Amino acid sequence: MTYIKSIITIFFTALITFSLILPASSATRVYNAQTNKWETPSERTTSSRRSSSIKKEIVTYETKQRPGTIIVETSERRLYLVLENGKALKYGVGVGREGFTWSGTNRVTRKAEWPGWTPPAAMRKRQPELPAYMPGGLKNPLGARAIYIGSTLYRLHGTIEDWSIGQAVSSGCIRLTNDDVTDLYSRVKIGAKVIVRR
């Protein structure tokens, strides 16, 4: 019995000591796996409200394009990865804002995990606060993966701004959530056709 009392005493002493050392604010903080940060409950509520409600799904999709082709329907703000048997994986995307939309056909020329970002000169002129280069990571606007389109400046890439999915806010690149771009990245091959329609 004395042994159990000793264990309980040690436990409560350690608990009281720990609570005195730990800042009061951290006791009410929770870990958000989506942002990889400790947040207060109010921050957690705010960040979850900003996430994309557009979920990927397999849909019926009639096309003459081969499986593995990526088709971006800018006006729908959706990306289709053509599958076999008249099906496609449909993803929600963020697209170029007014004046920054484009269309064309090209090929995937490169893929990168947690890519670094070098903002183009024209973008840095519009936004002088941008760095000349930003290494890959959780704060990088290209997100978890990038799929490069031909020799253009455009990419299919992740984003740290999930709220922008379904919106027209980019400078021409096509954004997906980090989860969706990671999934797409695993399915797409170098050389795959990319069709962007307005």
N, C-alpha and C positions, 0 to 999 in steps of 0.2 A: 504494500500500500504506500509506503514511504517513497518507493521508486516511482510510482505513478504521480504522486504529488510533486516530486522533483521535476519530472518531465513537463507537467502542466505549468509549473512555476517558470521553468526555462522558456517554454513556448510563449507565455504571456509577457515575460520580460523582453524577449526578442521582438515580439509584436509591438509593444509599446515603444521600444527603442527605435524600431524601423519607422513607426508613424511619426516620431519626433524629428527624425532625420529627413524624411521624405517631404518635399514641399506640399502644402495643402492642395494646390491646384492640380498636381499630378494624380491625386487620389481620384479625381473625377474625370480623368482622361481615359479614352479608349483607343485601341489600335484600329486604324482603318487600313485594311489590306489593299484596297483599291488605290489609295494614295501613298501607302507605305509610310504613314505618319501617325503620331499620337495626337489625338484631337479631343476637344471638349465635346460633350454630347451635342451642343448646338452647332458646332462645326461639322460634326458627323451628319447631322440632319441636312444641313445646307449642301454638303458635298454630294450626298446621295440624291438630292433633288436635281442636281446638275447632270447626273449621268444620263446616258442615252437610253431611251425606251424602245429604240428600234433594234429588234433582235434578228439575227441571221436565221434563214429558214430555207428549206428545199422547196422549190416551186416548179410548176409546169412552165416550160419556156421553149417556145418554138423558134428555132433558128437554123440556118444552114452552116453556121460556124462549128468548127471542131471542138470536142471536149478539151478543156484546158484554156479556151479563149476567155479573156476578160472583156466584158462589155459594160461601160459606164453610161448610164442614162442620166445625164446631168439634170434634165428637167424633173425627173422622178426623185433625184438624189438617192439613187440606188446603184449598186454594182452587182453584176451577175457573172458568176463563174460557171461557164457552160459545162454540164455533166453529160453522161450518156443518157440515151432513151428519152429525149425531150424534156430533160430536167435541168435545173440550174440552182446553185446556191446563191441566194439573194442577201446582200449585206446593205445596211444603211451607210451612207457616206455624207461627208461634208464636201462641198464643191466651191469653185471659184465665185467670188462675189461679182456684182455687176462690173463689167469692163475687164474681168479676168477669166471669163469662161473661154473654152476652146473646144475644138473637135478635131478628130483625125484618127489615123490607124498607125500603129507602130508595134514594136516588140519589147519584151522585157529584156534588158541588157545586163542587169546587175541586181543583186539582192544583198541587203546588209541587215545584221542584227544590231540593235542599239546604235544606229548610225550617228556619226558626227554631222554637224550642219554648218555649211558656209552660206550665209544669206547672199543672194545675188546682189550685184552693185545697185541695180535699179531699186531693189527692196530697201537696201541700206540708205539710199537717197531719200526714199519716202519715210523711212523710220530710222533716223540717225542714231537712236539709242541702242540699236541692235549690235551685237558683237560681230567682229570679223569672222569668228569661228566659235562654235559651241560643241564641246565633246558630247558624245552620246551619254544618255543617262535618263533618270526619271524626270528631269526638268527640261529636257530637250524637246522642242516642238515636233520633231519627227517621230517621237514615240519609240515603241519597242522594235519596229521593223520598217524597212523601206524597200520598195520594189521600184527600180528605176526604169523609166520609159524612154527607150532609144537614147539619143544624144540630147534630148530636151532637158530643160530645167525642172520638168514635172516628174512627180513620183506619186505612187500610191503609198501612203505611210500612216503610221499610228498617230495618235494625238493624246496630249495630256488634258485636252479640253473636250471631254465627252459630250458636253452640252451642244457642241458645234455640229454633231452628227445630225443630218437632215436639214442643215442650214447652208446658206451660200455666204461664206465668210473668208475663204482662203484667197491666196494670190495665184490660184490656178491648180495647185496640187489637189489630189483627191484624198481625203482623210477618212480613216476608219478608227473605231475604238482599238485600243491596244490588244484586247482579246481577239477581235475580228481580224486585225491585220496579221497577228501571229498565226491564226488559223489559215488565212489566205496564203501567207508566205510559205507555209508547210505544203500547200497544194500546188503552187505555181512553179513552173520550170523556166529557166533561162531560155529565151527564144519564143515564149508564149506570145500569141497575138493579143494586143490591147486595142480595143476600139472605144473611142470616147465620142459620144453623140451629144448634141445640145438638146 
